[in-house]
Amino acid sequence: MFKRLGQGAAQNGKVERSHREDQERFYDANVFSSVGDLQMKLGMWNTEYNDLEHCGLNGQTPNEFLANYKLINPPNVRA
């Protein structure tokens, strides 16, 4: 695991919490029969996780937050 130089304890704490949640809610809750099985279950977990409400996003799901962000900050598009 790498830590970027200059990152504060708060940033590292968020990453560590994310890793702990992944461990508890995904890795500890599943058994994998192959790399392909891991990849399939990880894809399903990613979809499920991104549709869960997060208090850090004011109750929005990550997908809702991203959709709203794109409305407010559209990507640069050249005509």
C-alpha positions in Angstrom: 0.0 0.0 0.0 1.3 3.4 -0.9 0.7 6.7 0.8 1.3 9.8 -1.1 3.7 12.2 0.6 2.1 15.3 1.9 -1.3 13.7 2.5 -2.8 14.5 5.8 -4.1 12.1 8.5 -7.7 12.9 7.5 -7.1 11.7 3.9 -5.4 8.6 5.1 -8.2 7.9 7.6 -10.8 8.1 4.8 -8.8 5.6 2.7 -8.4 3.3 5.7 -12.1 3.4 6.4 -12.9 2.6 2.8 -10.6 -0.3 2.9 -12.1 -1.6 6.1 -15.6 -1.3 4.7 -14.6 -3.2 1.5 -13.0 -5.9 3.7 -16.0 -6.3 6.0 -18.8 -5.9 3.5 -17.3 -7.6 0.4 -14.2 -9.7 1.0 -15.2 -11.2 4.3 -18.8 -11.9 3.0 -17.8 -13.8 -0.1 -15.9 -16.9 -1.2 -14.2 -16.8 -4.6 -13.7 -19.9 -6.7 -11.5 -18.2 -9.3 -10.2 -14.8 -10.4 -13.2 -14.7 -12.8 -15.6 -15.3 -9.9 -13.9 -12.5 -7.9 -14.2 -10.1 -10.9 -17.8 -10.9 -11.4 -18.7 -10.5 -7.7 -16.6 -7.3 -7.5 -18.5 -5.8 -10.5 -21.8 -6.6 -8.7 -20.6 -5.2 -5.4 -19.4 -2.0 -7.2 -22.9 -1.5 -8.7 -24.6 -2.2 -5.3 -22.2 0.1 -3.4 -22.7 3.0 -5.9 -26.4 2.8 -5.4 -26.2 3.0 -1.6 -26.9 6.3 0.1 -23.8 7.8 1.8 -24.0 10.3 4.6 -20.8 11.9 3.3 -22.7 12.8 0.1 -25.7 14.3 2.0 -27.7 11.1 1.6 -27.1 10.8 -2.1 -25.8 7.7 -3.8 -22.4 8.0 -5.5 -24.3 7.6 -8.8 -26.7 10.5 -7.9 -23.8 12.7 -6.8 -22.0 12.1 -10.1 -25.1 12.8 -12.2 -25.6 16.1 -10.3 -22.0 17.0 -10.5 -22.0 16.6 -14.2 -25.0 18.9 -14.5 -23.2 21.6 -12.5 -19.7 21.0 -14.0 -20.2 19.6 -17.5 -17.0 18.3 -19.1 -15.3 20.5 -21.6 -16.8 19.8 -25.0 -15.6 21.5 -28.2 -18.1 22.1 -31.0 
